[in-house]
Amino acid sequence: MPLTDSRALPNITTTRPTGAIVFHEQRREGGGGITYHPLDDDAGGTRILPGRPLTVADARALLETLLGERTSELRWTPPNLLACGDEALVWSVPGSVRPILFRGKKDGSIRLDVPWPTLVFAATDGAIRLAAIKSRGRPTARTPLFHAPLWNVYQDGRVCLGSATVPHLDGIDAMPGYERAIFDTLFSHGNFRGNLAYRQDRGETSDGDHVRFWRELARAKATRFPPAALVPMGRRLEAWLGLERSG
């Protein structure tokens, strides 16, 4: 099958075709497939050689070429990265002592140096979900989750970002920007009053209780978040991410 009309190709004097993608259609049953075929140049023109089914790697290379972007074949991933996809990243941040900021009365702010629990970040472009775990180690798919004991976090873990901005989620380089949106934020209000086991005689934790809890940790110069203060989500990590397999 000769291919002699190359008028649509850019820079035809400096490039030569090396492969072809062929789309197949089943006329009666519907559906079809895609195959990749190497090309052979000879005196009679360019011929399409027998091909093979298009792979994910082929499709990725094609998209990178079309977008003018090319990623390296190998890249180190951070040890706290748990899962990644084209539109989402999941990673954990081990618990440690760091500042926490609350919006106080009369437009003031409260800054406390406190131990944060280990948090699991699930980020999509422009959005964050948070959960906590009791261990400082790397969680697995079966790790039980707890509510992130923070203001501005809904019951399902979604974060109300307010005026905070996060970078475009274009890979692992965006992870620090999403972490800053949590660790550097000025928490303004509680979204779910059942995310902290403190003064449980009231049945829920008020915004004032939250601030008192963190003040107590700061005064005690605590170095680890008290596990007993975490409230179970009743879900494991894989289920929270929608990756749980049935059966």
C-alpha positions in Angstrom: 0.0 0.0 0.0 2.1 3.0 -1.2 1.8 6.3 0.6 3.0 9.0 -1.8 0.9 12.0 -0.9 2.8 13.7 2.0 1.6 17.3 1.5 0.0 17.4 5.0 3.2 16.6 6.8 5.1 19.5 8.4 8.8 20.0 7.4 8.6 17.2 4.9 12.1 17.9 3.7 13.6 17.2 7.1 11.3 14.4 8.3 10.4 10.9 7.1 7.5 8.7 8.2 8.4 5.8 10.4 5.1 4.4 11.5 1.3 4.5 11.0 -1.7 4.2 13.2 -4.7 2.4 11.6 -8.2 2.5 13.0 -10.3 -0.6 12.4 -14.1 -0.7 12.4 -16.5 -3.7 12.6 -19.3 -2.7 10.3 -21.9 -5.1 11.5 -21.2 -5.6 15.2 -19.8 -2.2 16.0 -16.6 -1.6 17.9 -13.2 -2.0 16.4 -9.5 -1.6 17.3 -6.3 0.4 16.7 -3.0 -1.0 15.4 0.5 0.4 15.0 2.4 -0.4 11.8 6.0 0.3 11.0 6.7 1.8 7.5 9.2 0.6 4.9 10.8 2.9 2.3 11.7 1.5 -1.0 11.9 2.6 -4.6 8.2 2.4 -5.1 7.4 4.6 -2.1 6.4 3.9 1.5 4.7 0.7 2.4 2.8 -0.2 5.6 4.1 -3.4 7.1 2.2 -5.8 9.3 1.3 -4.2 12.6 0.4 -5.0 16.2 -2.3 -3.7 18.6 -1.6 -0.2 19.9 -0.3 -0.3 23.5 -0.7 2.2 26.3 3.0 3.2 25.9 2.3 3.9 22.2 -0.7 6.1 23.0 1.3 8.0 25.6 4.2 8.6 23.2 1.7 9.8 20.6 0.1 12.3 23.0 3.5 13.6 24.1 4.4 14.2 20.5 1.2 16.0 19.7 1.4 18.2 22.8 5.1 19.0 22.2 6.0 17.4 25.5 8.3 14.5 26.2 8.9 13.0 29.6 11.9 10.9 30.5 11.6 7.2 30.3 12.5 6.8 34.0 11.8 9.1 36.9 12.3 8.6 40.7 9.1 8.9 42.7 8.9 10.1 46.3 8.7 7.3 48.9 5.4 8.8 50.2 3.6 8.5 46.9 0.9 5.9 47.3 -1.0 5.9 43.9 -1.0 7.9 40.8 -3.0 8.3 37.6 -3.5 10.6 34.8 -5.9 12.8 36.8 -5.1 12.1 40.5 -2.3 11.6 43.0 -2.4 10.0 46.4 0.3 10.4 49.0 0.9 10.5 52.7 2.7 13.1 54.9 4.0 11.6 58.1 2.9 13.3 61.3 5.2 15.9 62.8 5.3 19.1 64.8 4.5 22.1 62.6 2.5 25.4 63.0 -1.3 25.4 62.7 -3.2 28.7 62.1 -6.7 29.5 63.1 -8.8 32.6 62.4 -9.4 34.3 65.7 -11.9 36.9 66.8 -11.8 40.4 65.4 -9.9 39.3 62.3 -7.0 38.2 64.3 -5.2 34.8 64.0 -3.9 32.1 66.3 -0.7 30.3 65.7 0.2 27.2 67.6 3.1 24.8 67.2 1.5 21.4 67.5 1.9 17.7 66.4 -0.1 17.0 63.3 -1.3 13.4 62.6 -0.2 11.5 59.5 -2.4 12.7 56.7 -3.3 11.1 53.4 -3.8 13.5 50.5 -5.9 12.6 47.5 -5.6 15.3 44.9 -7.3 15.9 41.6 -6.8 19.1 39.6 -7.8 21.9 41.9 -9.3 19.8 44.7 -8.1 17.9 47.8 -9.5 15.2 50.0 -7.9 14.5 53.4 -7.9 11.6 55.8 -5.7 10.7 58.8 -4.1 7.4 59.9 -2.7 6.4 63.3 0.7 5.2 62.1 3.6 7.4 60.9 4.5 4.6 58.5 3.5 4.1 54.9 -0.2 3.2 54.6 -1.4 0.3 52.5 -4.7 -0.2 50.6 -6.1 -1.9 53.7 -5.1 0.7 56.2 -8.1 2.0 58.3 -8.8 5.7 57.9 -9.7 8.4 60.4 -11.2 11.8 59.9 -8.7 14.6 59.5 -9.1 16.5 62.7 -9.1 19.9 61.0 -11.4 22.8 60.2 -12.5 23.3 56.7 -12.8 19.5 56.0 -16.1 17.9 55.2 -17.2 14.5 56.5 -16.1 12.7 53.3 -12.7 14.3 53.5 -13.2 17.0 50.9 -11.4 20.3 51.7 -13.0 23.7 51.5 -10.1 25.6 50.0 -11.7 29.0 50.2 -9.3 31.6 48.9 -6.4 29.1 48.9 -4.9 28.3 45.5 -3.3 25.1 44.4 -1.2 24.4 41.3 -2.2 22.6 38.2 -1.9 18.9 39.0 0.5 18.0 36.2 2.5 15.4 38.2 4.5 14.8 41.4 6.0 18.3 41.2 2.6 19.7 42.2 2.5 17.8 45.5 4.2 20.5 47.6 1.8 23.1 46.4 -1.2 21.0 47.6 0.5 20.4 50.9 1.0 24.2 51.4 -2.7 24.7 50.8 -3.2 22.7 54.0 -0.2 23.3 56.3 0.0 27.1 55.5 -3.7 27.8 55.5 -5.5 30.0 58.0 -8.3 27.7 59.1 -11.5 29.6 59.3 -14.3 27.4 60.5 -15.4 23.8 61.1 -17.3 21.9 58.4 -17.9 18.6 60.3 -18.2 18.5 64.0 -17.5 14.8 64.4 -13.9 14.7 63.3 -12.2 15.1 66.7 -12.7 12.9 69.9 -12.6 15.7 72.4 -15.3 16.5 75.0 -17.4 13.7 73.7 -19.9 14.2 76.5 -21.3 16.9 74.2 -21.8 14.6 71.3 -19.9 16.9 68.9 -16.9 19.1 68.9 -17.4 22.8 68.5 -15.0 25.2 66.9 -14.1 26.5 70.4 -13.4 22.9 71.5 -11.1 22.5 68.5 -9.0 25.5 69.4 -8.9 24.4 73.1 -7.7 21.0 72.1 -4.8 22.3 69.9 -3.9 24.9 72.7 -3.6 22.0 75.2 -1.2 20.2 72.8 0.9 23.3 72.3 1.1 24.0 76.1 2.2 20.5 76.7 4.8 20.7 74.0 3.5 17.4 72.7 5.5 15.8 69.9 2.9 13.3 68.7 -0.8 13.7 67.9 -2.8 11.6 70.4 -4.2 8.6 68.5 -7.2 8.4 70.9 -8.4 11.8 69.5 -8.8 10.4 66.0 -12.3 9.5 64.9 -12.7 6.4 62.6 -14.1 7.0 59.2 -15.2 3.4 59.0 -13.5 2.9 55.7 -10.1 1.6 54.5 -7.9 3.5 52.1 -8.8 1.5 49.0 -12.5 2.0 49.6 -12.1 5.7 50.2 -10.3 6.0 46.9 -12.9 3.9 45.1 -10.4 1.1 44.4 -12.0 -1.6 46.5 -12.5 -4.8 44.5 -15.7 -6.8 44.9 -15.5 -10.5 45.7 
